[in-house]
Amino acid sequence: MGALAIVKNWLGVNATQGGAIPISWPQNYWQRYMAPTVNDACAMVGACADAYSQTAALLPTQHTKKNERGGLDILNSAATRVLRSPNAYQTGSDFRLNMVRRLITTGNAYAVAMRNNRNEVIELHVVSSQGTEPYIDADSGAIFYAVGDNPFVGDIDALIPARDVLHIKLYTPKHPLVGVSPIENAAASIAANQAITAHQASFFNNMSRPSGVLSTDQVLKADQITTLRAAWEEQSTGLNSGKMPILFGGLKFQPMSLNSQDAQLVEAFGMTNEDIARAFRVPLALVGDNRNSTYNNVEQLINAWLTQGLGFVLEHTEAALDKFFNLPADEHINFETDISLLRTDFDMRIDALTKGIQGGLYSPNEARAKERLPAMPNGDEPRLQAQVIPLSQNGMIEPEPEPEPEPEPTEEDLEAEYRAEFEKCING
């Protein structure tokens, strides 16, 4: 019996987490068309998950250490090397993309570490959230994980200790080691969204309008009705959809018109999208709904999202990485959000860097490095304008005295100057 099966036997688990039914669902969820496997079946869920995961993939990570001069990047640490190239088949961007995607859609993200002889982490392998189970040893209280669904990790016949598993988890209402996804909070809206989507798919398969009725003044028998229906469907559905059927025997086709309830489906569909985006804390404009936004307020939208939703996910991931790499209190793993989020907006990015230089926040060379430009001579020191002084020295610094005016020339000076000019003219 494999490790995963052993843990499931201990925990009484008979299925993976992917098809789990949220505890908030009613017992007759199946009668209300609520599907438990909703992670990838809803476009809005996928858009929200992509917004987080693709943004995290866009932002590079930095291992920094605080000192008396501020932050100092550490370029030769195990954390820096692994986060830049976690394994032989993934880049750092791939790793962040898959970890954050799993975190948002399942509530848990796992990666198994490989170590060298010095006990340093040299590789990280993303594993399936549905195929990984935690276990707490009853005697020692130690935490272990049974991991599966990654061919690069191999068959695991023993539980992996928590020190070798990077586990990022969201809110844990049912188990301290099992997070839940925002999908559970939006389960009803997701189910309604799926139902409307399925209805619309069927709607458009029927020539983009509800089926009509065939009428005739003649009295038809049951077998005649069956034959006529089959002939009509053969000429107007499937590969023949959109072709002109031929009516005979006095038959007339009367299409059914849309009623007010059908016309409100689009509005209801939009409401479910808003509920799903609200549960994931993603602004609608960032998932393709531009009804209430313009292209001039992109920075405000990103800042609002960074404050309300994205910032939590990034900070949560940073804290998990700090704990996993066992960093001291003065060292941290950080996502570079200040410039990277504005990478595509040149004007805003340059304006921010210019203000940073003028305010003494960046030296010219630091700002140039953020734009991947070479350093310039004498550009390593931050600069401020001369009139910027501390408040404690206000009024204490005496202004420089004005220069004394030059004395008025005397008659002797004027006469001597005249004689010199006269002699110069005579002597040529």
Phi, psi and omega in degrees: 000130181289168182298320181296318179294324179297313181296319179298325178293319178296317184275353182072031182262128181248357181212162178283171184285344187299325180255024183293147178262122180302145183293343180278353182281149176287162181294332180264037183302326183290334177282345181255017175059038177260110184272129181288333180266089187241004188301313186245013185261003183232128183297321182292322175299315178297322180294318179294317178296320178295324180301316179288309187292319181289327176292318177297323178293331179287331187269119176288153178261152180227138172261111186241154177232132180281139174218188183293343180259006180115226182259141180233125179288135175257114188261348186243019180274163177297322180297317179297314182295316184289318181289335176283320180218088188292332180198185185284344186241004180226147169268173176299323178294318176301315183298312180295321179301311184286323180294312182291324177299315178294322180299316184287320187275335182240346183089353182218143174225131184234145172216134181264135183263144170247138185241158176264189183293339178270010179067021176271144176288125180244342179213150172229130182240120177290134178237163184294135176290325179287335182262013182239134181229135176273156178215135177252119180295128185292330184276311185262342185077006179289150182256133177229163179228138169260125191238143177211182172068034170218108184295339181281340177278326179089177179289129182249116181261358179225158179287145180267129178294155185298333181294341180255013180232119171279114183238114174252127185224151176268203182307135185242077183282335187255333182206136184295347180246007182233110178276163178240151183272156171301346178302325181296323180291334182253022186300315182295318179293323178294318178298318178295320178299317179294320180296318179294320179297316178297320178297317181293324177297315176295323180299314182283336174294337178264048175062032175063024175204156178298154178299143177267196180233148173259127182234154178205155178277350182277158176266118184252149175273168184298316181292328176293319178299317180297318180295316180295320179296316180297319179295320179295314181295324180295327183271347190232358181234174178065228180292341180266010181300130180093349178281165184271108176285154180256125180264147180212170178067027178078015181284146177228138178260127180239103180292146178275135181275157177290137175263177184295328180293318177295323181293338181272000181298320180298318179295317179295321178298318178296325179293321178295322177298319179296319179296318180295314179297324178295319179295324179274354179059048178242127175301140184301326182296335181277353177241023171099000179260100185257025183295322186245029181218164176231169179283357179269351182243032180296317181298319179296320178296315181295319179296320178296317179293322178297326180282321190263329186224302184296321181301320178297313182298317180294314179296320179298318179291319178300316180296320178295321178292319177302315181292318182295316180278000176055050182282147175293172187295335182265009178237144184212154168262125184232145168273135179277097185258341190295317183251327186297325180291340179252021186300324183277350180253094186296315184299312181295322182294314180293322178297319179295318179293321179297315178296325177295322178290314181295330179272002179081009180284318179243148165279160179305321181289327176295318177294321178294324179296325178294335176263011179058042177251152181291155179288154179248153178301140177061028180249017184269349185255131175298153185228151177226158176288151187296329184281358179275112181230158176297151179296329181294340180257011181294123180086349182271336181272117181286138178293152179295137180294146178289145180294143180291141180292149179292141181292150178291139180292144179273174179295323178298319180295320181293320180293319179295321179293322179295314180301318182296318179293323181293315179297325179295322179290321181292316184281355178072000000 
